[in-house]
Amino acid sequence: MPRGGKSIPELPFRTWVLTVDPDNRVRIPIEIRTLVPWISPEDSQIDCVGRPGPSGGIQVLPLANHLREVQAFAEAVGDKPPTESESPGKWIEVARLLATFWPIVFNIEATRISITLPEPSRRAQQVPQSGGAVVVFGFGSILEIWDALKWHDHVRGMAKRKAAAIAEALEELEQR
Protein backbone atom coordinates (compact mmCIF):
# COMPACT_ATOMS: atom_id res chain seq x y z
CA MET A 1 0.00 0.00 0.00
CA PRO A 2 1.33 3.49 -0.85
CA ARG A 3 2.50 5.86 1.89
CA GLY A 4 -0.26 7.34 3.99
CA GLY A 5 -2.36 4.18 3.84
CA LYS A 6 -4.25 5.30 0.73
CA SER A 7 -4.52 3.13 -2.32
CA ILE A 8 -5.20 4.24 -5.86
CA PRO A 9 -8.60 3.04 -7.08
CA GLU A 10 -8.70 0.57 -9.97
CA LEU A 11 -9.00 2.45 -13.26
CA PRO A 12 -10.49 1.27 -16.58
CA PHE A 13 -7.27 2.35 -18.36
CA ARG A 14 -3.58 2.10 -17.67
CA THR A 15 -0.11 2.67 -19.08
CA TRP A 16 3.10 0.71 -18.71
CA VAL A 17 6.57 2.04 -19.53
CA LEU A 18 8.64 -0.85 -20.85
CA THR A 19 12.06 -1.38 -22.42
CA VAL A 20 12.37 -2.98 -25.85
CA ASP A 21 14.63 -6.03 -25.42
CA PRO A 22 17.59 -6.92 -27.72
CA ASP A 23 15.25 -9.00 -29.95
CA ASN A 24 12.90 -6.00 -30.38
CA ARG A 25 10.33 -7.60 -28.10
CA VAL A 26 8.15 -5.95 -25.51
CA ARG A 27 6.96 -7.95 -22.53
CA ILE A 28 3.60 -6.61 -21.37
CA PRO A 29 2.34 -7.63 -17.90
CA ILE A 30 -0.51 -10.14 -18.09
CA GLU A 31 -2.75 -7.75 -16.13
CA ILE A 32 -3.48 -5.94 -19.38
CA ARG A 33 -6.10 -8.67 -19.99
CA THR A 34 -8.31 -7.02 -17.36
CA LEU A 35 -8.39 -3.83 -19.45
CA VAL A 36 -8.40 -5.09 -23.05
CA PRO A 37 -11.17 -7.70 -23.42
CA TRP A 38 -10.02 -9.16 -26.75
CA ILE A 39 -6.91 -10.56 -25.01
CA SER A 40 -8.52 -13.80 -23.89
CA PRO A 41 -7.09 -15.84 -20.99
CA GLU A 42 -7.73 -19.03 -23.00
CA ASP A 43 -5.48 -18.02 -25.90
CA SER A 44 -1.79 -18.85 -26.00
CA GLN A 45 -1.28 -16.80 -29.16
CA ILE A 46 -3.28 -14.04 -30.86
CA ASP A 47 -2.71 -12.91 -34.44
CA CYS A 48 -2.91 -9.13 -34.54
CA VAL A 49 -2.00 -6.18 -36.70
CA GLY A 50 -0.45 -2.88 -35.82
CA ARG A 51 -1.28 0.27 -37.73
CA PRO A 52 -0.63 3.97 -37.21
CA GLY A 53 -2.56 5.17 -34.19
CA PRO A 54 -4.95 8.09 -34.53
CA SER A 55 -2.93 10.20 -32.08
CA GLY A 56 0.49 8.58 -32.48
CA GLY A 57 2.33 5.33 -31.92
CA ILE A 58 0.76 2.16 -33.28
CA GLN A 59 -2.67 0.81 -32.51
CA VAL A 60 -2.86 -2.96 -32.15
CA LEU A 61 -6.02 -4.90 -32.93
CA PRO A 62 -6.95 -8.50 -33.65
CA LEU A 63 -6.24 -9.58 -37.21
CA ALA A 64 -9.90 -10.64 -37.61
CA ASN A 65 -11.08 -7.06 -36.92
CA HIS A 66 -8.68 -5.65 -39.50
CA LEU A 67 -9.76 -8.24 -42.09
CA ARG A 68 -13.45 -7.34 -41.55
CA GLU A 69 -12.69 -3.68 -42.23
CA VAL A 70 -10.65 -4.51 -45.33
CA GLN A 71 -13.33 -6.89 -46.65
CA ALA A 72 -16.12 -4.31 -46.23
CA PHE A 73 -13.99 -1.69 -47.97
CA ALA A 74 -12.99 -4.03 -50.82
CA GLU A 75 -16.63 -4.98 -51.39
CA ALA A 76 -17.61 -1.30 -51.57
CA VAL A 77 -14.87 -0.62 -54.13
CA GLY A 78 -16.04 -3.62 -56.16
CA ASP A 79 -14.60 -4.17 -59.62
CA LYS A 80 -13.92 -0.49 -60.28
CA PRO A 81 -10.36 0.44 -59.20
CA PRO A 82 -9.62 4.12 -58.56
CA THR A 83 -8.31 6.50 -61.18
CA GLU A 84 -5.57 9.11 -60.69
CA SER A 85 -8.18 11.87 -60.44
CA GLU A 86 -9.70 10.13 -57.41
CA SER A 87 -6.38 10.17 -55.52
CA PRO A 88 -7.35 13.06 -53.20
CA GLY A 89 -10.64 11.37 -52.24
CA LYS A 90 -11.50 10.50 -48.65
CA TRP A 91 -12.04 6.88 -49.60
CA ILE A 92 -8.49 6.73 -50.96
CA GLU A 93 -7.27 8.06 -47.59
CA VAL A 94 -9.04 5.11 -45.96
CA ALA A 95 -7.36 2.75 -48.43
CA ARG A 96 -3.99 4.24 -47.44
CA LEU A 97 -4.75 3.63 -43.79
CA LEU A 98 -5.97 0.07 -44.34
CA ALA A 99 -2.88 -0.66 -46.48
CA THR A 100 -0.55 0.47 -43.69
CA PHE A 101 -0.44 -2.40 -41.23
CA TRP A 102 2.07 -4.80 -39.79
CA PRO A 103 1.46 -8.38 -38.60
CA ILE A 104 2.03 -8.82 -34.87
CA VAL A 105 1.74 -12.02 -32.86
CA PHE A 106 0.89 -11.94 -29.16
CA ASN A 107 2.51 -14.85 -27.33
CA ILE A 108 0.65 -15.20 -24.06
CA GLU A 109 2.74 -16.63 -21.26
CA ALA A 110 1.94 -17.22 -17.58
CA THR A 111 2.85 -13.73 -16.36
CA ARG A 112 3.28 -11.66 -19.49
CA ILE A 113 2.50 -11.17 -23.16
CA SER A 114 5.48 -11.06 -25.50
CA ILE A 115 5.29 -9.27 -28.81
CA THR A 116 7.95 -8.40 -31.34
CA LEU A 117 7.62 -4.84 -32.55
CA PRO A 118 7.25 -4.85 -36.34
CA GLU A 119 10.39 -3.89 -38.21
CA PRO A 120 8.66 -1.44 -40.63
CA SER A 121 7.15 0.53 -37.74
CA ARG A 122 10.54 0.61 -36.01
CA ARG A 123 12.21 1.90 -39.20
CA ALA A 124 9.46 4.52 -39.55
CA GLN A 125 10.16 5.54 -35.93
CA GLN A 126 6.59 4.85 -34.84
CA VAL A 127 8.06 2.69 -32.08
CA PRO A 128 11.68 2.43 -30.90
CA GLN A 129 14.35 -0.11 -31.71
CA SER A 130 16.02 -2.44 -29.20
CA GLY A 131 16.95 -0.65 -25.98
CA GLY A 132 14.35 2.07 -26.42
CA ALA A 133 11.41 2.74 -24.11
CA VAL A 134 7.77 2.29 -25.06
CA VAL A 135 4.51 3.21 -23.40
CA VAL A 136 1.75 0.63 -23.68
CA PHE A 137 -1.76 2.06 -23.23
CA GLY A 138 -4.78 -0.16 -22.65
CA PHE A 139 -8.40 1.01 -22.45
CA GLY A 140 -11.37 -1.09 -23.61
CA SER A 141 -10.64 -2.44 -27.08
CA ILE A 142 -7.84 0.10 -27.50
CA LEU A 143 -4.25 -1.09 -27.22
CA GLU A 144 -1.56 1.35 -28.29
CA ILE A 145 2.22 1.16 -28.23
CA TRP A 146 4.12 4.43 -28.43
CA ASP A 147 7.71 5.59 -28.35
CA ALA A 148 7.89 6.78 -24.72
CA LEU A 149 9.19 10.27 -25.55
CA LYS A 150 6.44 10.85 -28.12
CA TRP A 151 3.81 9.59 -25.64
CA HIS A 152 5.00 11.99 -22.97
CA ASP A 153 5.12 14.89 -25.44
CA HIS A 154 1.53 14.07 -26.42
CA VAL A 155 0.17 13.89 -22.86
CA ARG A 156 2.18 16.96 -21.85
CA GLY A 157 0.28 18.85 -24.55
CA MET A 158 -2.98 17.57 -23.07
CA ALA A 159 -1.81 18.53 -19.57
CA LYS A 160 -1.34 22.16 -20.68
CA ARG A 161 -5.07 22.36 -21.36
CA LYS A 162 -6.23 19.77 -18.83
CA ALA A 163 -9.34 21.55 -17.51
CA ALA A 164 -10.66 22.33 -21.00
CA ALA A 165 -9.74 18.86 -22.27
CA ILE A 166 -11.60 17.15 -19.40
CA ALA A 167 -14.67 19.34 -19.96
CA GLU A 168 -14.62 18.53 -23.71
CA ALA A 169 -14.16 14.81 -22.98
CA LEU A 170 -17.08 14.75 -20.54
CA GLU A 171 -19.28 16.54 -23.08
CA GLU A 172 -18.26 14.06 -25.77
CA LEU A 173 -19.00 11.17 -23.41
CA GLU A 174 -22.48 12.56 -22.70
CA GLN A 175 -23.21 12.44 -26.45
CA ARG A 176 -21.75 8.96 -26.90
N, C-alpha and C positions, 0 to 999 in steps of 0.2 A: 504494500500500500504506500502511495506517495506520502511525503512529509505532511504533517498536519492532520493525518488520519482521513483525508478526503480522497475519494477515488474519482476518476473521470468516468462519466456515464458512457455506456456502450453507444457508439454512433453507427449510423447506417452507411458510412463511408470511412475510408482510411487511406493513408499513404504509408509506404515503406521506402526508405532510402537504402539501396543495395549496391554492392560493387559487382561489376561485370568480371567474371573469372577469366583465367587465361584462355579458356576454350570459347569465349564469348557467350557464356551462359549466365543466366540470372537465376538465382534460387529464391523463389518466393515462399514465404511461410504458408503452411497449409491452411491457416486461419482465414485466408482470403476466400475460401469456400463459403464462409458464413455471410459474405458480402456480395459475391458474384454467383447467382444461382445456377448458371449454366456449367459451372465447374462441379460436376457430380462426384460425390464420395465413392460411387461404384466404379468409376472409370479409372483405368491405369494410364490411359493415354487419350488425349483429345486433339484432333486435327483442327487447327485454327488458321486464320489469316491475320496478318497485320496490315494496316493501311494508314495513310496519313490521318492523324487525329484532327478534329475540327478546330481545336485551339492550339495544337502542337503535339509533339511526340508521335507515337503510333497508337492507334486504337486496335485492340485485339478482339476478335469475335470468332465464334465457331465457324468452321468452313461451311457447314450446311446453311447458315444464315447468309453468308456471302453468295453462295451458289443460288439461293432463292432470289436474291436481288438481281444477280446477273441474268438468270433465266427470265424473270419478268421483263427486264430491260430488253433482252435479245428478242423476246416475243413481240414487244411493242415496235421494235425496229423492223422486224419481219424480213422480207427479201429485198428491201430497198436500202442499200448502203448509203451513207451520207456523201454529199458532194462537197467540193472545196468551199462553195459559197455558204454552206451550212456550218462551217468550222466555228464561227463565233456563237453558235446556238447554245442555249442552256442544256439541252439534252446531250450535246457533245461534251460539255463540262462534266456531266454525270458519267459519260463513257470514260473520260480521262480518269475520274476518281475510281471507278470500278476496275479499270485496267491497272491501277497502281496498287498492287497488293503483294504480300510475301507470305509463302507458306510458313507456318510455325507449328511445332508439335509441343504440346504440354505433356511432360512425363510426370505423372503424379506418384510421388513416393510417400512414405509413412509420415514424414514431418514437413515436407516441402514439395513444391512444384518446380521442376527444372525446365527451362526453355532456353534454346539457343537463339540469340538475337539475329535476325536475318541480315546477311551480308550486304544486300543492296541498301537497306535502311541505315546500316552503319556507315557505308561509303557516302551516303547522302547526308550524313550527320543528323539524322532524325533521332538516333540513339547512339551512345558512345561505343567505342571499341573496348577491348580487353583492358581492365584496370580502371575504366571510367566509372562514374557513379550514375545510377538511374533512380528515378522516382517511379514507383508503381502505385497507381491510383485505382481503387476499386469502389464502385457505387452502383448497385443494381446490376443491370446487364453491361455496364460500362467497365472496361478494363483498359487502362492506358499505361504506356511505358514511355517515359520522357527522359531525356538527358537532364540530369539533376540541376545544372545551372540554368537551363532554359525553363524548367519547371519553376524554380524559385524566382526568376525574372518575371514570369507570367503571374504568379500569385502576389508578388510584390506590387505589380501594377494594379491588381485587384485590391490590395490592402490600402493603396493610396486613396481609393474611393469606396472604402468598405461600407460606410453607412448607406450611401446611395446604391451600391451594388446589392446589399442585402434587401433594401426596400424594393428594388426592381425585381429581384429574385422572388420575393414573397408575392409580389403582384402577379408575376408570371405563373407562379404555382397556384394562385387562386383561379387563374383562367385555364389551368391544365385540364 
